[in-house]
Amino acid sequence: MKIKIEELRKKIENVLTSTHYTQEQAKDIADVLIYAELTGKNTQGLLKLSGTEPIQDIKPQYEPKVIKETKLSALIDGGANPGILVSKIATRLAIEKCSTSGFSIIGTNNTFSSTGVLGYYATKMTEKDFIGIVMASPPGSVPPFGGIEPLLGTNPIAFGFPTKEWPIIFDMATSAITWYGLVRAKALGQKIPSGLAIDSKGNLTTDPVEAMEGAILPFEKGYKGSGLSLVVEIMAGALVEAIFHGSEEKGWGTLFIAIDPNLLTTTEKFKENSSLLIKTLKNSKKAKGHDTIHIPGWQGFEKKEKSEKTGVLEIEEEVIKVLA
């Protein structure tokens, strides 16, 4: 069904302020959910208000607080707040520290629920002409290569690079499907594509419920995907004192890195070089059946611009009913 973007925002904010969140906090969360819907990342949008840990049902223990800090870094105790809310705080702090020092690294732990679409936070860094790197480590749902136990998270990672046009935003889960891809398939009564997940006995399954009880495979089903997932688990789990399988650390973890290109070149030169590279790629020979070269993030920005011009979004009725 079609819904006006501003109406959608008000509905999301009303759902959040009716439980545990201030108007400002509700706006911060709504920003990320709407960005996800606008850019086509629908498993990271309104579905966060349903599924296994609806944001509006999360009761924070206390306000997020910085527990360790240097000129270049900070570690934030999320106080069991939603990952999205703490990630907004971390992104602002990463930008602030990078603006004065040229580099920053911010970790968060003790958050609860998904951080949402990581590309949002990377995009915010590119808006300040910084390179942004974001990675998150949620609870286990992916087995290590050669195993069937869900010990690693879906462990997404995102990179953002400013250019003279749209930024390049590469945002991916290290799993073959996101957890909320399963939630979405279950909500819509759909099967998932074959080869993405296994049941609790290690057999391939297309049933999202069986996959939730079993495990999601690494994105390329092999040791490379499993290895990348492990790297994210270390950076966004072990490094920031967040939970990982076998540990007694606290809550979900996320890592944010901001880099000012001026450390190595100039901002203008970097953006010119990035744009030249994109232009070269887009002008290269196309494969049969393709009329354009894919640039990470650009399809989402094109979709976002079109929706913002009309002021309207189209969302499945089964998904939007959570706002009723």
N, C-alpha and C positions, 0 to 999 in steps of 0.2 A: 504494500500500500504506500501511497505518497503522503509525505508529511513535511510541513514547513520546518526549515532548520531551526528557526527561533522558537517554534512551538516545541520541537523536540528538546531543545535546550531547557526550556522551562519545565517540561515534564520530568527530565532527568534530575534537575535541581530540586524539584518538589519531592521526588522520591527520596532523595538523599537528606534533605533538611527535615523530613518527617521522622527521621530516626536519630542519627548520632552526629550530624555534621552541620557546621555553620554555613551561611550563604556563601562566604568566600571559599570554603573548602569544597562545597558542592560545585561551585563554578570551576575550580581547578580540576576536579574529576571529570566534569562534563566536557571541558576543553579536550581532554585526551580521548574520551569516548566518541565525541563527534568527529574529531580528526580521523579516527580509525574508520568510521563509517564513510566519511567524505573521500578518503583515499582508497576505499575498496578493501580495507583490512577488517571485514565484518566479523571475523572470529574474535577480534579485540575490541569491539564496540559495545553495543547494548547488551550483548550476551554476558558481560561482566556484572550485570544486574540480576543474573539468574545463575543456573549451573550449580556447582558444588560449593562456592563461597560467594554469594551475592554481596556486593560491596555495601549495600545499604544495611545489611544484617551484621556487619562487622562492628563490634564495640571496642574502640581503642582503649588501651590501658592508661596511656598518658601521652602528652604532646611529644612529637619527635624532638630529640635533643642531640647536639654535637657532643660526643664523648672523648674525642681525640682530634687535635687540630694542629696544623702547621701552616706556614705561608702558602704552601702548594697543595695541601691535602686536608681532608676531614673525614671522620667516620661518624655516621649518624645512627643513633639508636632510634628505630622507627616507632617504638612504643606500641607495637601491634596495630598500627594504623594501616590502612590499605596501601599496597605497593605504589599505586598511582599517585596518591597524595604525597608520600615521602619522596617519590621520584621527582615530582615537581620542585620540591624544596632542594633536593640534591642538584638538580639541573641549574637552578638559579645560583646556587653556591659555586658550582663548577665554573659558570660563566663569570661570576664576580671575581673569583681567584685568578682565572686565566686572563682577565682584563688587566690585572695589575702585575702578574708574574709571567705571562706567556704560556703557562702550562698549569693544569690542575688535575687532581685525581681525587674523587669522592666515592666513598663506599657507604652502603647502608646495610643494616641488618635489623632483625627483629621487626620485620614488616609482615603483614598477613594479606594474602591474595595477590593476584597477578599485578605486574607493573603496567600491563596493557601494551600498546604498540610502541616498541622501543624507538621506532623511527621518529616519533613525535619529539622525543628529547634530543635526538641527534639533529633534527631539523632546527630546533630552538638554538642549538649551538652554531649551526651554519648561518643563522640569521645575524649573528654577531661576527661573521667571517672566520669562525673557528672550525677546525676539524673536530668532529665529535665521535666518540666511541662509547657504546653502551652495551653492557651484557648483564644478563639476569640468570639467577639459579633458583628455580622453584623446586618443590618436592619431587621425589623420584617418580618417573613414569616411563623411563627408557632404559633398556638393558645395555650393559657394556657388550661390545662385540664378542660373540661366542657364548653369551649367557642369555637367560630368559627372565631374570629378576629385574624389576623396575627400580634400579638403583640411582640412575642419573636423571636430572630434570630434562624438560624439553629445551632448556638452556638457549634462549635466543641471543642473538648478537646483532648489533647495528653499527654501521659506519655512516657518517655524514661528511660531505665535502662541499664547500662553497664553490660556485662557478659564477660566470657572468650571466647565466640564465638561471634555471631552476637548480637547486643543489642536487648532487648525487646522493641518494639515500638507499643504501643497501641494508636491508632488514630481513633477517631470516631466523627461523627456529633451526636448531641443529637436529631436530627430530623430523620424521617424515610427514607428520601432521601435528598441529598444536593440540593441546589438551582441549581447548575450546572449539577446535574443529570437531572433536568427538561430541562435545556438548551441543554444538549446533546441529550435527547430524542426528543426534538423539531427539532434540527438540522438534526437528522437521520430519522425523520418522524416516530418515534416509540411511542407506548403507554408506560406508566409506569405501574408497577405491581399494582394490586388492593390493596386497603387498606392503601396506603401511603399518600394520599392527598385528600382534599375536594375542591369543587368549592366555589364560593362566597356566595352560599346559605347554605353551610354546608353539601352538599351531596357528598358522595364518588365519585371520578372521576379517570379515567386512562388517561385522556387527559392532557398532560403537560401544554398546554396553559391555560386550565381551572384551573389547579393547581396553576399556576403563578398568576392568578386573584383571587384565593381563598386562600388556606393555605396548608402547609405541616404538617402532624401529627408528634407528638413526636415519637422517634425511637421504643418504645414499645407500642405506642398508648394509654398510660395510665398516671396516676398521677406521677409515678416515673420518667418517661422520661421528663415530663413537669417540675417536681421539679428540676431535674438535669440541664435542660435548664435555669431555673431561677437562679440557683447557678452560672452558667457561665455568665449570663447576669449581675449579681451583681459584680462578680470578674473582668470581662473584659469590663464592661460597667460603672457601678456606681463608682467602686473603682478607675478607671483610668480617670474619668471625660470624658468618651466617651458617645455618644448618646445612649439613651434607650427610649422606648416609654413613652411619657409624659414629657420628659426632654427637656431642651434647651441646653444641652451639645453639644460638637462638634465632628463630625466624628465618624468613626468606632473605636472600641477599641480592644486591645489585651494585654494579660498578660503573662509574661515569668518568670519562677522560676527555678533557678539552685541550686542544693544542692550537696555539696561535702560529700560523704559517710564517710570521715574521721571525721566528726563531731560526729559520733556515733560509728564507727568501723574503720576498715582500708579499703582502696580501694580494696586491694587484697582479703581480707576476704569477702567483700561484693560481689565481682565478683565470687568468688568461691561458695558462698552460692546460688547466683542467678543461676549459671550454674548447681549446684547440684539439685536445684528445677526443672529446665527445664528437666534435664536428668531423674529425677523421673517421671515427667509428661509424657514424651515421651515414657518411658518404661512401662507405665501403660496399663491395658487392653483396647483394642479398642472396640468401639461399632460396631454393625453390619453395614456393608457398609462403614466403615472407615478403612483405612490402615495406618493412621498416626494421631498424636495428633497435633492440631493447636496451634502454638505459635505466639502470636501477632507480626506482622512485618516480620516474617521469610519467609513467602511465597513471599513477596515483595522483600526481599533481594536476594532470590534465582532467581527470575525473572530478577532482576537488574544485577546480576553477569552473567547470560546467555547472556543477551543483550550486555553487555560490552565486553564479549569475542568475539562475532561476530561483534560488532561495528554497529549493525543494529537494528532498532526499526520498529514495524509494527503498523501503525496508520490508522484509517478510512480515506478514501479519502475526505469525506465530512467535516471532521474536519481539515485536513491539508491544505485545499484549502485557509484558511485564510492567509497562508504564501505566496501565489502566488503573 
